[in-house]
Amino acid sequence: GGDSIGRKSVADDYSCGCIPVFVSVSQTMQYPSHWEGWPSAFLSVDRQKVINGSLDVVGFLKDLPSDTVAAMQSDLAKFGSRFQISLDDVPGVDDSLSVMLRHFWLEARELSRTNSV
């Protein structure tokens, strides 16, 4: 829920075409395999500034340059499927399951190489 690190709403955001806004550094490190090669997967704001009132999040979002928003929307269209699980395979499109399986395979391969040396 809410502000938890691995909250489901991150996947919901991407599936609905929204760009998540994080208020925790931990959240920005949660899905490295899913964000690999994705230059602008989310926005991050300073938690303490939000808490002490020195950052107006709505104002911050309204002040984002339109070209920044357009680039993030373009990236979302290209990479957003990485946060959903598809019933059908779509050539050239990664879903969450394929991202995780590839990550596990690469980790296992590296572990196997390390143990064989």
C-alpha positions as CSV (number, residue, x, y, z in Angstrom):
1,G,0.0,0.0,0.0
2,G,0.7,3.7,-0.1
3,D,4.4,4.4,0.2
4,S,5.8,0.8,0.7
5,I,8.9,0.0,-1.3
6,G,7.5,-2.8,-3.4
7,R,4.0,-1.6,-3.7
8,K,1.8,-3.0,-6.4
9,S,0.7,0.4,-7.6
10,V,4.1,0.8,-9.4
11,A,3.0,-2.0,-11.8
12,D,-0.5,-0.5,-11.9
13,D,1.0,2.9,-12.9
14,Y,2.9,1.5,-15.8
15,S,-0.1,-0.7,-16.9
16,C,-2.3,2.4,-17.0
17,G,0.3,4.6,-18.8
18,C,1.2,6.6,-15.8
19,I,4.7,7.7,-14.6
20,P,5.3,6.8,-10.9
21,V,6.6,9.5,-8.6
22,F,8.7,8.1,-5.8
23,V,9.4,9.8,-2.4
24,S,11.9,7.2,-1.2
25,V,15.4,6.4,-2.5
26,S,14.7,2.7,-1.8
27,Q,11.9,2.7,-4.4
28,T,14.3,3.8,-7.1
29,M,16.4,0.7,-6.6
30,Q,13.6,-1.9,-6.4
31,Y,13.3,-3.1,-10.0
32,P,16.8,-2.9,-11.7
33,S,16.1,-5.7,-14.1
34,H,12.8,-4.1,-15.2
35,W,14.4,-0.7,-15.7
36,E,17.5,-1.8,-17.5
37,G,18.0,0.4,-20.5
38,W,15.0,2.5,-19.6
39,P,16.4,6.1,-19.3
40,S,13.5,7.7,-17.6
41,A,11.3,5.2,-15.8
42,F,10.1,7.3,-12.9
43,L,10.3,10.6,-11.1
44,S,11.8,11.0,-7.7
45,V,11.3,13.7,-5.2
46,D,13.0,14.5,-1.9
47,R,11.0,12.9,0.9
48,Q,12.2,15.3,3.6
49,K,11.2,18.3,1.5
50,V,7.8,16.8,0.9
51,I,7.4,16.2,4.7
52,N,8.6,19.6,5.8
53,G,6.5,21.3,3.1
54,S,9.4,22.9,1.2
55,L,8.5,21.0,-1.9
56,D,5.1,21.3,-3.6
57,V,4.8,18.0,-5.5
58,V,1.9,19.2,-7.7
59,G,3.8,22.4,-8.5
60,F,7.0,20.3,-9.3
61,L,5.0,18.1,-11.7
62,K,3.3,21.0,-13.4
63,D,6.7,22.7,-13.9
64,L,8.2,19.7,-15.7
65,P,9.2,20.7,-19.2
66,S,6.9,19.3,-21.9
67,D,9.8,17.6,-23.7
68,T,10.7,15.8,-20.5
69,V,7.2,14.5,-20.1
70,A,7.0,13.5,-23.8
71,A,10.3,11.6,-23.5
72,M,9.1,9.8,-20.4
73,Q,5.8,8.9,-22.1
74,S,7.6,7.6,-25.1
75,D,9.8,5.4,-22.9
76,L,6.7,4.2,-21.0
77,A,5.1,3.1,-24.3
78,K,8.3,1.2,-25.2
79,F,9.2,-0.4,-21.8
80,G,6.0,-0.3,-19.8
81,S,5.0,-3.9,-20.7
82,R,7.9,-5.0,-18.4
83,F,5.5,-4.5,-15.5
84,Q,2.7,-6.7,-16.7
85,I,2.3,-10.4,-17.2
86,S,0.9,-11.2,-20.7
87,L,-1.1,-14.3,-21.6
88,D,0.3,-14.3,-25.1
89,D,3.9,-13.9,-26.3
90,V,4.5,-10.9,-28.4
91,P,7.7,-11.0,-30.4
92,G,10.1,-8.2,-29.3
93,V,8.0,-7.2,-26.3
94,D,9.2,-8.2,-22.8
95,D,6.7,-8.7,-20.1
96,S,7.5,-9.1,-16.4
97,L,7.8,-12.8,-16.5
98,S,10.3,-12.8,-19.4
99,V,12.4,-10.0,-17.6
100,M,12.5,-12.0,-14.4
101,L,13.3,-15.3,-16.1
102,R,16.1,-13.7,-18.1
103,H,17.5,-12.1,-14.9
104,F,17.4,-15.5,-13.1
105,W,19.1,-17.3,-16.1
106,L,21.9,-14.7,-16.2
107,E,22.4,-14.9,-12.5
108,A,22.5,-18.7,-12.6
109,R,24.9,-18.7,-15.5
110,E,27.2,-16.3,-13.7
111,L,27.1,-18.3,-10.5
112,S,27.9,-21.5,-12.5
113,R,30.9,-19.8,-14.1
114,T,32.1,-18.5,-10.7
115,N,31.8,-21.9,-9.1
116,S,33.6,-23.7,-12.0
117,V,36.7,-21.6,-11.7
